[in-house]
Amino acid sequence: MYIMNLRGEAAKGKNLKIKTAKMQYEDVLALPAPVHFKPVRQRLIFRLLLFLLSVGDLWMTRFTYRLTGMEKLKKGEPCLVLMNHSSFIDLKIAARLLCTRPFHIVCTSDGFVGKRWLMRSIGCIPARKFMTDVTLVRDMVYAVRELRSSVLMFPEASYSFDGTQTPLPESIGKCMKMLKVPVVMIRTHGAFARDPLYNNLQLRKVKVSAEVEYLLSPEEIAVKPVQELNDLLREKFTFDYFRWQQENHIRVKEPFRADGLNRMLYKCPGCGREGQMHGQGTRIFCKCCGKEYELTEYGYLSSVGVESRAALDFTHIPDWYQWERECVRQELLSGTYRMEVPVSIYMMVNTDRIYQVGEGTLTHTREGFHLTGCEGKLDYVQEPLASYSLYSDFYWYEIGDVISIGNERVQYYCFPKDCGDIVAKARLATEELYKLVKQEGKS
């Protein structure tokens, strides 16, 4: 649902690795499920700790913010804080902006692995990505009503790959009505340009700012239909950070700005081949046909060499990514979409550690995901309507690019092996397949 994703920041000596161990698949399944605990009141000392840990990076980015309508929020009044999700600095921005009031943070459950006590103490509430989670909603209600604490959530649940919005859950309007508290929105600028997910955790020198807006009162939420609330939030969560960079003449002059760009731009617009793109330095090129682009200091793509120009050319990264989405959709409609890759398999059944259980094969078709492996012991199927998006990430906890599927009992983390860049395509296919199947169900 609505989750903060704790991704490691390896740059400048910072890292957030995760505790792992090797174990047999059947032994992992036999482990006890985690015991659920209600959220605990956030102590002032931990709120101050979050604030102090945020000072250094915010000072380096010359962080500024602007308030709109925040005088409507009473002192000590709990609220629901919705924030767009661009990079790891989001949490530090929130710690700075919310330091005067107790707040809980909806956090992906793998963030609790090996540090459950600390995460609960600083106010984190665990949740599973892109799943209907009744326990999460109960915890949020408990936090605002019983603990008189605000709740911070990232409704997009995952970092944006291309600097534009990611899908919002359809249940968010219902959640707002259940909480019966004011809704505040934090929208950042510069966070994506400073640390885009594809760029191997390499930080750029970019100013970061935020807008804090009082969005809705409890009275307004009560009278608005759920669909109207959802539509309002989708409008507020519509953005294009590459366009923002271009229009505001934000210069990113680091020589590594195209490193890893192939993770997102995996399909060549010249020859149509997938998995042959390579982003390095300031350029991205196709190893098959030689099609090459330069990523300029102001966020544009510039085709390199007259001979490399093609009928299909892109100057804007989100346009390229949207073209890839449409290509995936056409594959699904024609019945030709199929992903079948060898993977290393990790599992999470509790918050003690992530367990490495062996090798297997991950298949994705119109029927959904099918994961097999661990010498025939593992056979897991996930249908298309199980999730409206996909928990996929680049360089997850410094292990590798990952695709994660699962249910309330177990989460599987699949790391593709020697098969090119397929993580972004898998997310696009999951989102488009969900929309197609829902549409077919309605018709």
Disulfide bonds with the S-S distance in Angstrom:
none
